[in-house]
Amino acid sequence: MSDELKRGLEGVLVAESDLSYVDGEVGKLVYRGYDIEDLAQGASYEEVLYLLWHGSLPTREELDAFAADLAAERAVDDDVLDTVRTLADAGERPMAALRTAVSMLSAYEPESDADPADLDATLRKGRRITAKIPTILAAFERARQGEDPVAPDPDLSHAANFLYMLTGTEPDDVSAETFDMALTLHADHGLNASTFTAMVIGSTMADVYSGVTGGIGALSGPLHGGANQDVMEVLQEVDASDKDPVQWVKDAREEGRRIPGFGHRVYKVKDPRAKILEGKLRDLAESSGDTKWLDYTTAIEEYLTEQGLLDKGIAPNVDFYSGSVYDSLGIPVDMYTPIFAMSRAGGWIAHVVEYQEDNRLIRPRGRYTGPEDSAFVPVDER
C-alpha cells in the first residue's frame, strides 16, 4: 500500500469506465467510443443520454420511445414549484435553489421504496431527475422576473423545451440546435470533481437523488463549474470599458489578473468542445448580425496565443465560448452553471449506475499529521 500523498487525487486511478475518455494531450473527448464532434454535429442530447445510459446509440424507434418517456416526466409537483418561488423571492443563488429543489423531488418519487441494488429503478429515477431539472430552472428564473412558470411542452425536444419554458416563446431552429449541442458537449467528461462526488455518494448505495444533489453542490464551486460565468463577466467588463479587448487584457494581466476560460486540469491544447462552440457562436453571430462577443473572444484568444500561453499548455477551454453562446440565446449569466448541471446530470447518473454494477465503497486513506500522546486534562484544570 503506497504512502505517497497525491493532493487532489491527481493522477490516481480509482475506477474503470466505458462512458467517456479525455485525451488532454491531443484535445480529444469520446463518449462510448464516439468522437464528441461527431455526436455534437449529428446527434441530439436525447440520443447522447440514451448512449450514456444504455451503451449504444438508439434506433429511430428506440429514440422516439426514449424521448417520449423523458418528456412525460417533465412536470414538477406544485409543492416543489412553491419552494422554488420562495427561494427566488429570498434572492437565493440559482445553483443553491437547484440543489434544494432536486433534493426535494425525492419526496414525490413513485419508486422511493425500490431496492438500491435495482439499477433499472435507479435509471428510471435518473430519468425523472433529468427531465425535471429544466422545469425547475426555468420556473426559478421566471419567478425572479415576477412571472408564472410555463408548463413544459411534450412535443418539443429537451433543449427546445427549456428555452420555451424560460422565455414563453418557442425558440427558432438555430437557437434550439445550438443549445442542444451545448448540452451534448457538457454531458460527460471523465471523473471530474462533480462526477466523482456523485460516484462516491453512489458507492454508499444512497439513492440517485443524493448523488445528483451532491454533484450539484460540487459543481457550484468556483473551481469547477463557474468559469463560464466568469468569462462572460469579463467580456461584459471589456465592453463597458470602451477599450480594445486586447488592450484590456494587456492591462488586466499587468495588474496580475487571470483571464478566465484559459487552462484546464486535463487539456494541454485547445478543448475540442471550445472549437465546436466557437463555430456555433459564429453561426449565431451571423444569424443575428451581432458579432461583438465573437470579435472579443477571437481577439483575446489570438493575443494570448501570440503571448505563448498555448506553448505552456494553457489553452482555451469550453467555458471560454459557452458563456458567449448562452448570452446570445438570452440566458442570464448566473444561470450558466445551472445549465451545466442540467446537462451533466445525465453523466452523473450514468456513472453512478455504472459504478454500482460492480460496487465497492469508496474509502481512501488520509495521513494523520496531528499531535501524539496528548495528556487529557479535565475542563476545570485547563
Secondary structure, 3 states (H helix, E strand, C coil): CCCCCCHHHCCCCCCCCCCEEEECCCCEEEECCEEHHHHHHHCCHHHHHHHHHHCCCCCHHHHHHHHHHHHCCCCCCHHHHHHHHHHHHCCCCHHHHHHHHHHHHHHHCCCCCCCCCCHHHHHHHHHHHHHHHHHHHHHHHHHHCCCCCCCCCCCCCHHHHHHHHHHCCCCCHHHHHHHHHHHHHCCCCCCCHHHHHHHHHHHCCCCHHHHHHHHHHHHCCCCCCCHHHHHHHHHHHHHHHCCCHHHHHHHHHHCCCCCCCECCCCCCCCCHHHHHHHHHHHHHHHHHCCCHHHHHHHHHHHHHHHCCCHHHCCCECHHHHHHHHHHHCCCCHHHHHHHHHHHHHHHHHHHHHHHHCCCCCCCCCCCCCCCCCCCCCCHHHC
